[in-house]
Amino acid sequence: MEPLKTRWGLWGSGMSVLRRGQGGLVIRQKPVEKVLTPALSKIYIINAASQLALPLLRATWHPVTYTMRTFELGDSIPSETAHAVSVSLPTWSANVGYEEGQDWVVKRMTTGYPRFCQLLYPPDIQAFAADIVAKHVNTKAKGPGDTIAMLFPTPTSASRCVDFMRSRAPVDINSNLQVINLVLDMSKPEARALEPLCPSISAVIMPQDGFPFAKQYWQHSGDGVSSRRAEFCHGLFKDGLLRPDIELRSVDASASAKPCRGPKRYQRQASLDVGGNQQPNVHGNGNRTTGETAIIQETSRFLEERFGRNLDLSFVQPAKSAIKRRIAGALRSADHDLGGSPSLSEKQMSSNTRGIANLREDDIYLFPCGMNAIFHAHRALYSIRTPPGSTPLKSVNFGFPYVDTLKILEKFNPSGALFYGRASESDLDDLQARLEAGERYLALFCEFPGNPILTCPNLVRIRELADKYEFAVVVDETIGTFANVNVLQFADIVVSSLTKIFSGDCNVMGGGAILNPNSRYYSALKAFVQKEFEDTYWPEDVIFMERNSRDFVARIDRVNANAEAICRVLKDHPLVKTLYYPKYNDSRANYEAVKLPQGGYSGLVSVVFKQKEQAVAFYDAIETAKGPSLGTNFTLTSPYVLLAHYQELDWAEQYGVDRDLIRISVGLEETDELVNVFTRALKVAEEQS
């Protein structure tokens, strides 16, 4: 059948009706099939130009079946996706070539993981930065190739980058740092319609030699501009709608900026800004005046006509609300999504899967990416627990972490961090002995389970130590997910990368943080956040994330089942040295202590073969997508340690993390097809024995 036509254009980019299946109408949107059940009450039409969600009717979205796909070297994953989060590295040698910067790999890459490839990919950021330098920086003295820009969403985030560089870069670099803040040119008639979006950009201008220092800040903090924001603001820039707020200045003259909230008429409090006992407004249009409605409609028309984006601003705050309620475990389906449907009552909010009856929507904060949530969790705890003039307390990194978590604790605290790489009971014994001897700590950060060997720390014992010796606990639940485990009861803050399985579609970044209202630090954290928090989550990214996450819980169930099926193929195979999965790890009891009754064991599996040659043969032969990231709706395989720790492989092995480990993020494909794919790859590996 032909794609359906609506007054918004074709029914989505690449979306078409395939057939009427047993469960309802089956449609295809590259590379996925979705089933619309007969009980239709809301269908989200996807604008053909921008793929933004527009509610028309209501539908129940069910977990879908992906067709197994492979990708050529350097292709974006998903393919033909402007804001893809992963890139194809289909052979072991391609991963090595990427790490070593070899041209045969790097020149083929069309994209890359956003926090690691900020100056090269996506091209929107690269081109925008170059255009800012060309227009606003005098490069005649040194030549344009010697001056670069790194882009941030606000002056405050740009200033933090500069502060980081000052503490590490040589004097000749620091003396040439400048910041330019681009804001709407309100003398242009079109600017008024764009004002609610706060489409600002702050560029840190630096010599080329300053890039390695700025790159560290961008990668570790997650503060950098999102690709969709860059794309949108670049269009404004080329149309002359952005101007410097003042003349280009050195960073010595830069001042802190307050969070962008738009004009007064748009300052209806969002849940991110509400404190105390105020109730967040999640009714969409409920309390909006006629004038506000007219302005938003005007803005939406302008965006669609000028930029090909049907971005209805009335959807943005309800979309944030829906995301937060899903994170709280209070919204288990798409039944209370957008389009003016009634908000959930406080009673409904209290009956969440987190088990915290007094958890509120305004205890949940959204960030542009998961690492940014971790960065700001650390920043908040460091601020509230470090009185002026005092020596900061160390943090504890408990368990082998995602690469940038430890970097944050080490580089953004002059006292550094205490690192326990195995998250074992003996590690806890050592920590307890230190505490009993009088040592004190700022906070303990851990992942549940850990990435990549999926060790689960003993959260019950950690909580007991934290209560007795007064340190905060921050748990990253990205891999376990709140559909499988309940970790908030043991944490002061829970963080997560929404980029991963919460989104699943691998086309948008996002992060979340939850403050436990029962934490001893809750009041101090709320006060800090109320003063310091900047909502930099770009509206288009919000709408993509809300749309992608509607069927999150149903997808988790399928991924759990597929992961266990893959484990059964790998677990007792004669070539396999070690299989890592929460169900089979030595720390399973710690997982079971927080596992929800309906939960599974997650969709991440790691495997180590007895010989490197077997690992290489298996990886090269496996017929899945292969590249960085995890939590995708399709199976994604990666030699993770090689990619994440290439310069420190010996260090990683000290903590039991094998350099030739292969990490498998299991997707939604048919179970039998997955089993066959892995069986065939094992047969190829057997030939290397």
Buried (B, 14 or more C-beta within 10 A) or exposed (E): EEBBEBEBBBBBBBBBBEEEEEEBBBBBBBBBBBBBEEEBEBBBBBBBBBBBBBBBEBBBBBBBBBEBBEBEBBBBBBBEBBBBBBBBBBBBBBBBBBBEEEEEBBEBBBBBBBBBBBBEBBBBBBBBBBBBBEEBBEEEEEEEEBBBBBBBBBBBBBBBBBEBBBEBBEEEBBEBBBBBBBBBBEEBEBBBBBBBBBBBBBBBBBBEBBBEBBBBBBBBBBBBBBBBBBBBBBBBBEEEBBBBBEEBBEBEEBEEBEBBBEEEBBEBBBBBBBEEEEEBBBBBEEEBEEEBEEBBEEBBEBBBEBBEBBBBBBBBBBBBBBBBBBBBBBBBBBEBBBBEBEBBEEEEBBEBBBEBEEBBBBBBBBBBBBBBBBBBBBBBBBEBBBEEEEEBBBBBBBBBBBBBBBBBBBBBBEBEBBBBBBBBBEBBEEBBEBBEEEEEBBBBBBBBBBBBBBBBBBBEBBBEBBEEBEBBBBBBBBBBBBBBBBBBBBBBBBBBBBBBBBBBBBBBBBBBBBBBBEBEBBEBBBEBBBEEBBBBBBBBBBBBBBBBBBBBBBBBBBBBEBBBBBBEBBBEBEBBBBBBBBBBBEBBEBBBBBBBEEBBBBBBBBBBBBBBBBBBBBBBBBBBBBBBBBBBBBBBBBBBBBBBBBEEBEEBBEBBBBBBBBBBBBBBBEBEBBBBBBEEBBEBBBEBE
